[in-house]
Amino acid sequence: MTITPFWGHLVGAVTLATMLSFVGTWIWVWNARHRNKYDALARLPMHDEEAP
């Protein structure tokens, strides 16, 4: 099977889109305005439910 230039460009575009979405997600997660929400979610497993 030979690889045509079309498939090479398609694979490059998919790789670029995947990389950009990863970097965008990483930037969004590490944004300082989300810190309070993530701190609260990190402490959530430590809260025990009261026994009935």
C-alpha positions in Angstrom: 0.0 0.0 0.0 1.4 3.3 -1.0 0.9 6.5 1.0 -0.3 9.4 -1.0 0.4 13.0 -0.1 -3.3 13.4 0.8 -3.0 10.8 3.6 0.2 12.4 4.8 -1.5 15.8 5.1 -4.6 14.2 6.7 -2.4 12.4 9.3 -0.5 15.7 9.9 -3.8 17.6 10.4 -5.1 15.1 12.8 -1.9 15.1 14.8 -1.9 18.9 14.9 -5.5 19.0 16.0 -4.9 16.4 18.7 -1.8 18.3 20.0 -3.6 21.6 20.0 -6.6 20.2 21.9 -4.2 18.6 24.5 -2.3 21.9 25.0 -5.6 23.8 25.2 -7.0 21.5 27.8 -3.8 21.7 29.8 -3.9 25.5 29.8 -7.6 25.5 30.7 -7.1 23.1 33.6 -4.1 25.0 35.1 -5.8 28.4 34.8 -5.7 30.1 38.2 -9.5 30.9 38.2 -10.3 27.2 38.5 -8.1 26.7 41.6 -10.9 27.0 44.1 -13.1 24.5 42.3 -10.3 21.9 42.0 -9.3 22.4 45.7 -12.9 21.8 46.7 -13.1 18.7 44.5 -9.7 17.4 45.9 -11.1 17.7 49.5 -14.4 15.9 48.6 -13.2 12.3 49.3 -12.1 13.4 52.8 -15.6 14.4 53.9 -17.2 11.5 55.6 -20.9 11.1 55.5 -22.7 11.0 58.8 -24.1 7.6 59.8 -27.9 7.5 59.8 
